[in-house]
Amino acid sequence: MTKAIPLFLLLIWTSLICPAQSTSDSIVMKQRLGKVFLQHNKVLPASELHAILSTSSDGTKEVEQAKANLAPLYIFSFAGGFLIGWPIGTAIGRGKPNWALAAGGVGLVLCAIPFQAGYNKHILKAITIYNKNLKKIGLQKTILEVGWSKTGIGVEVRF
């Protein structure tokens, strides 16, 4: 009885530190200060995300459509941010700001919103396609056979 308790505790400890299932390769999106894409709890940069999602033909189509939205998104966002920031910087420096520039910058930032929405839509579709393909790969048929072997009755498991 005294040997059974440490053996039981060792068994429990072993089962806690040795999980039977590996981590998933699926990609998830978390909402932080912006949208962040994670795989194995590691943040994926855009270039790496695009490379991973381009492994299937359907995913490649969606990634290419998402990439088509990136150039106008960056152009409108950068120009709008600059036009908003210049008058604010002038006001901080005690100069006379031109608020018409800031209004134009707001207009450019508003033009960038549909491109951001299009990028998000297509990337999320590509992630869904990628994750569905992972689940198909992981579902392999397991065969369990009980029968006679050289040493007597045996159990055979085939994956």
C-alpha positions as CSV (number, residue, x, y, z in Angstrom):
1,M,0.0,0.0,0.0
2,T,2.8,2.4,0.8
3,K,4.4,1.8,-2.7
4,A,1.0,2.3,-4.4
5,I,0.6,6.0,-3.4
6,P,4.0,7.2,-4.9
7,L,3.3,5.1,-7.9
8,F,-0.1,6.6,-8.3
9,L,1.3,10.1,-7.9
10,L,4.0,9.4,-10.5
11,L,1.3,8.2,-12.9
12,I,-0.7,11.3,-12.4
13,W,2.4,13.5,-12.8
14,T,3.4,11.7,-16.0
15,S,-0.1,12.1,-17.5
16,L,0.0,15.8,-16.9
17,I,3.4,16.5,-18.5
18,C,3.0,14.1,-21.4
19,P,0.0,15.1,-23.5
20,A,-1.2,12.5,-25.9
21,Q,-2.1,15.0,-28.7
22,S,0.2,17.3,-30.5
23,T,-0.6,21.0,-31.0
24,S,-2.7,21.9,-33.9
25,D,-1.3,23.6,-37.0
26,S,-4.4,25.6,-37.5
27,I,-4.2,29.4,-37.7
28,V,-6.3,31.6,-35.5
29,M,-7.1,35.3,-35.5
30,K,-7.0,37.2,-32.2
31,Q,-8.2,40.8,-31.8
32,R,-5.6,42.8,-29.9
33,L,-4.8,46.4,-30.9
34,G,-5.5,45.1,-34.4
35,K,-6.0,41.7,-35.9
36,V,-3.2,39.3,-35.1
37,F,-2.8,35.8,-36.7
38,L,-1.3,33.1,-34.6
39,Q,0.0,29.6,-35.2
40,H,1.4,27.6,-32.3
41,N,0.8,30.7,-30.2
42,K,3.4,32.5,-32.4
43,V,2.4,35.7,-34.2
44,L,2.7,35.3,-37.9
45,P,3.9,38.3,-40.0
46,A,2.0,39.0,-43.1
47,S,4.6,37.5,-45.5
48,E,4.8,34.3,-43.5
49,L,1.0,34.1,-43.3
50,H,0.7,34.6,-47.0
51,A,3.3,31.9,-47.7
52,I,1.5,29.3,-45.4
53,L,-1.9,30.1,-46.8
54,S,-0.7,29.7,-50.4
55,T,-0.2,26.0,-50.0
56,S,-3.5,25.1,-51.6
57,S,-4.9,26.3,-54.9
58,D,-8.1,27.7,-53.4
59,G,-6.2,29.4,-50.6
60,T,-3.8,30.9,-53.2
61,K,-6.7,32.6,-55.0
62,E,-8.0,34.1,-51.8
63,V,-4.5,35.3,-50.8
64,E,-3.9,36.9,-54.2
65,Q,-7.2,38.7,-53.9
66,A,-6.3,39.9,-50.4
67,K,-2.8,41.1,-51.6
68,A,-4.5,43.1,-54.4
69,N,-6.2,45.2,-51.6
70,L,-2.9,45.8,-49.8
71,A,-1.3,48.3,-52.2
72,P,-4.2,50.8,-52.2
73,L,-4.7,50.3,-48.5
74,Y,-1.1,51.2,-47.7
75,I,-1.1,54.2,-50.1
76,F,-4.3,55.7,-48.8
77,S,-3.5,55.0,-45.1
78,F,0.0,56.4,-45.3
79,A,-1.0,59.5,-47.2
80,G,-4.0,60.1,-45.0
81,G,-2.0,59.7,-41.8
82,F,0.6,62.1,-43.1
83,L,-2.0,64.7,-44.0
84,I,-3.6,64.4,-40.6
85,G,-0.3,64.4,-38.8
86,W,1.3,67.5,-40.5
87,P,-1.3,70.0,-39.2
88,I,-1.2,68.4,-35.8
89,G,2.6,68.7,-35.7
90,T,2.3,72.3,-36.8
91,A,-0.2,73.1,-34.1
92,I,2.1,71.5,-31.5
93,G,5.0,73.5,-32.8
94,R,2.9,76.7,-32.2
95,G,2.6,77.4,-35.9
96,K,-0.6,78.0,-37.9
97,P,-2.0,74.7,-39.0
98,N,-3.9,74.1,-42.2
99,W,-6.8,72.1,-41.1
100,A,-8.0,71.5,-44.7
101,L,-5.0,69.2,-45.0
102,A,-6.3,67.2,-42.0
103,A,-9.7,67.0,-43.5
104,G,-8.3,65.7,-46.7
105,G,-6.3,63.1,-44.7
106,V,-9.5,62.0,-43.0
107,G,-11.0,61.5,-46.4
108,L,-8.1,59.4,-47.6
109,V,-8.2,57.3,-44.4
110,L,-11.9,56.7,-45.0
111,C,-11.1,55.6,-48.6
112,A,-8.7,53.0,-47.1
113,I,-11.5,51.3,-45.0
114,P,-13.1,49.3,-47.9
115,F,-9.6,48.0,-48.9
116,Q,-9.0,46.9,-45.3
117,A,-12.4,45.2,-45.2
118,G,-11.7,43.4,-48.5
119,Y,-8.2,42.3,-47.2
120,N,-9.7,40.9,-44.0
121,K,-12.5,39.1,-45.8
122,H,-10.2,37.3,-48.2
123,I,-7.6,36.4,-45.7
124,L,-10.2,35.0,-43.3
125,K,-11.5,32.9,-46.2
126,A,-8.0,31.6,-47.0
127,I,-7.5,30.8,-43.3
128,T,-10.8,28.9,-43.2
129,I,-9.8,26.9,-46.3
130,Y,-6.4,26.2,-44.8
131,N,-7.9,25.0,-41.5
132,K,-10.5,22.8,-43.3
133,N,-7.7,21.1,-45.2
134,L,-5.8,20.4,-42.0
135,K,-8.8,18.6,-40.6
136,K,-9.2,16.4,-43.7
137,I,-5.5,15.4,-43.4
138,G,-5.8,14.6,-39.7
139,L,-8.8,12.2,-40.1
140,Q,-7.1,9.0,-40.9
141,K,-8.8,5.7,-40.5
142,T,-7.6,3.5,-37.6
143,I,-8.1,-0.3,-37.9
144,L,-8.1,-2.4,-34.8
145,E,-7.8,-6.2,-35.3
146,V,-7.9,-9.0,-32.7
147,G,-6.6,-12.3,-33.8
148,W,-4.0,-15.0,-33.5
149,S,-0.3,-14.3,-33.6
150,K,2.8,-16.4,-33.2
151,T,2.7,-16.1,-29.4
152,G,-1.0,-16.4,-28.9
153,I,-3.9,-13.9,-29.1
154,G,-2.8,-10.5,-30.3
155,V,-4.2,-7.0,-30.9
156,E,-3.0,-5.1,-34.0
157,V,-3.7,-1.4,-34.5
158,R,-3.0,0.1,-37.9
159,F,-3.1,3.8,-38.6
